Amino acid sequence: MNGKKRLAGDIVRQANTSEVKGLRSEARELKECVAELILENRLLKKSMIGDGGDDE
């Protein structure tokens, strides 16, 4: 039982402040990329429909 407790303690650890800041910054950048791709995708779909594409 003692070994299992030690293993569990090795897996769970606290993230330090710089790691948290870095991850938040990365998450923000990724969200911005996703938003840009969604907008671009919508514009492309509209242009396909407007040009008589196969969509609907």
C-alpha positions in Angstrom: 0.0 0.0 0.0 2.8 2.4 0.8 4.3 2.1 -2.7 0.9 2.9 -4.3 0.6 6.1 -2.3 4.1 7.2 -3.4 3.3 6.5 -7.0 0.1 8.5 -6.8 2.1 11.4 -5.3 4.5 11.3 -8.2 1.7 11.7 -10.7 0.0 14.5 -9.0 2.0 17.7 -8.7 1.3 21.4 -8.6 2.1 23.5 -11.7 4.2 26.5 -11.0 3.2 30.1 -11.9 5.3 30.3 -15.1 3.9 27.0 -16.4 0.3 28.3 -15.8 1.0 31.6 -17.5 2.6 29.8 -20.4 -0.3 27.4 -20.8 -2.9 30.2 -20.5 -1.0 32.2 -23.2 -0.8 29.1 -25.5 -4.6 28.4 -24.9 -5.4 32.0 -25.9 -3.3 31.8 -29.1 -4.9 28.5 -30.0 -8.4 29.9 -29.4 -7.6 32.8 -31.7 -6.4 30.4 -34.4 -9.5 28.4 -34.2 -11.7 31.5 -34.4 -9.8 32.7 -37.5 -10.1 29.3 -39.2 -13.9 29.2 -38.4 -14.3 32.6 -40.0 -12.3 31.6 -43.1 -14.2 28.4 -43.4 -17.5 30.3 -43.3 -16.3 32.7 -45.9 -15.2 29.9 -48.2 -18.5 28.1 -47.8 -20.4 31.3 -48.7 -18.2 31.9 -51.7 -18.9 28.3 -52.9 -22.7 28.8 -52.5 -22.5 32.1 -54.3 -20.5 30.6 -57.2 -23.1 27.9 -57.7 -21.2 25.2 -55.9 -22.5 21.8 -55.0 -23.6 22.9 -51.5 -27.5 23.0 -51.4 
